[in-house]
Amino acid sequence: MIFRKLPRLDSINRAFWTGGEQGDLNIQHCDDCQQFFHPPQPVCRHCMSQNVVPKAVSGKGTVDTFTVNYQKWHPQSEVPYVIARIALDDAPGVYITSNVIDCDPESVDIGQSVNVVFEQQEEVYLPLFKRVD
């Protein structure tokens, strides 16, 4: 288990942080230019439209880059663990920084396929990723 400071939920980010309750990875989508973007914002970063809504994506992705952390930053943290930037397959240009879990950290590599899983902490569902073997 990795100690995580939980986000403060608001009307803009709530769908992203709570979608895991239904198994959904919700990414902001602009209905005008049809682009996805992250982190959640009230205005599209591509066209400045306010016609944005959270949209569920598959949660499939690829490890774009990563590092293995060996430093125990919090007494409750278990080390080592992987911090990775995940490129989402069906949301071009969107990257999620998260953890790759349930594997030997030394076995993670750039280009590996991963799928989202969710870890509930209070009312937040943290999107984490597992390798597709």
For each residue, the residues with C-beta under 8 A, 3 or more apart:
1: 76 77 78
2: 77 78 81 99
3: 73 74 75 76 77
4: 121 126
5:
6: 121 122 124
7: 13 17 124
8:
9: 13 14 17 18 123 124
10: 13 14
11: 14
12: 40 41 42
13: 7 9 10 16 17 39 40
14: 9 10 11 17 18
15: 18 19 26 40 54
16: 13 19 26 27 28 38 39 40 54
17: 7 9 13 14 20 124 125 126
18: 9 14 15 21 123 124 125
19: 15 16 22 23 24 25 26 54 56 125
20: 17 23 24 25 118 120 125 126 127
21: 18 118 120 125
22: 19
23: 19 20 118
24: 19 20 56
25: 19 20 56 57 58 59 88 116 127
26: 15 16 19 54 55 56 57
27: 16 36 37 38 54 55 57 88 91 94
28: 16 36 37 38 40 41 44 52 53 54 55
29: 34 35 36 37 52 53 54 55
30: 33 34 35 36 37 44 46 47 49 51 52
31: 34 49 51 52 53
32: 44 47 49 51
33: 30 44 46 47 49
34: 29 30 31
35: 29 30 44 46 47 93
36: 27 28 29 30 55 57 88 91 92 93 94
37: 27 28 29 30 41 44 45 46 93 94
38: 16 27 28 91 94 95 96
39: 13 16
40: 12 13 15 16 28 54
41: 12 28 37 44 45 52
42: 12 50 52
43: 48 49 50 52
44: 28 30 32 33 35 37 41 47 48 49 50 51 52
45: 37 41 48
46: 30 33 35 37
47: 30 32 33 35 44
48: 43 44 45
49: 30 31 32 33 43 44 52
50: 42 43 44
51: 30 31 32 44
52: 28 29 30 31 41 42 43 44 49
53: 28 29 31
54: 15 16 19 26 27 28 29 40
55: 26 27 28 29 36
56: 19 24 25 26
57: 25 26 27 36 88 90 91
58: 25 89 90
59: 25 88 115 116 127
60: 88 89 90 113 114 115 116 132
61: 86 87 88 89 96 113 114 115 116 129
62: 86 87 89 111 112 113 114
63: 66 84 85 86 100 108 109 110 111 112 114
64: 84 85 86 87 95 110
65: 84 85 110
66: 63 82 83 84 85 100 108 110
67: 82 83 84
68: 80 81 82 83 105 106 108
69: 73 79 80 81 82 83
70: 79 80
71: 79
72: 75 77 79
73: 3 69 77
74: 3 77
75: 3 72
76: 1 3
77: 1 2 3 72 73 74 81
78: 1 2 81
79: 69 70 71 72
80: 68 69 70 105
81: 2 68 69 77 78 99 101 105
82: 66 67 68 69 99 100 101 103 105 108
83: 66 67 68 69 97 98 99
84: 63 64 65 66 67 97 98 99 100 108 114 129
85: 63 64 65 66 95 96 97
86: 61 62 63 64 95 96 97 98 114 129
87: 61 62 64 94 95
88: 25 27 36 57 59 60 61 91 94 95 96
89: 58 60 61 62
90: 57 58 60
91: 27 36 38 57 88 94
92: 36
93: 35 36 37
94: 27 36 37 38 87 88 91
95: 38 64 85 86 87 88
96: 38 61 85 86 88 127
97: 83 84 85 86
98: 83 84 86 126 127 128 129
99: 2 81 82 83 84 128 129
100: 63 66 82 84 103 105 108 112 114 128 129 130 131
101: 81 82 117 128 129 130
102: 130 131
103: 82 100 107 108 130 131
104: 107
105: 68 80 81 82 100 108
106: 68
107: 103 104 131
108: 63 66 68 82 84 100 103 105 112 131
109: 63 112
110: 63 64 65 66
111: 62 63
112: 62 63 100 108 109 131 132
113: 60 61 62 131 132
114: 60 61 62 63 84 86 100 129 130 131 132
115: 59 60 61 129 130 132
116: 25 59 60 61 127 128 129
117: 101 127 128 129 130
118: 20 21 23 125 126 127 128
119: 125 126 128
120: 20 21 124 125 126
121: 4 6 124 126
122: 6
123: 9 18
124: 6 7 9 17 18 120 121
125: 17 18 19 20 21 118 119 120
126: 4 17 20 98 118 119 120 121
127: 20 25 59 96 98 116 117 118
128: 98 99 100 101 116 117 118 119
129: 61 84 86 98 99 100 101 114 115 116 117
130: 100 101 102 103 114 115 117
131: 100 102 103 107 108 112 113 114
132: 60 112 113 114 115
133:
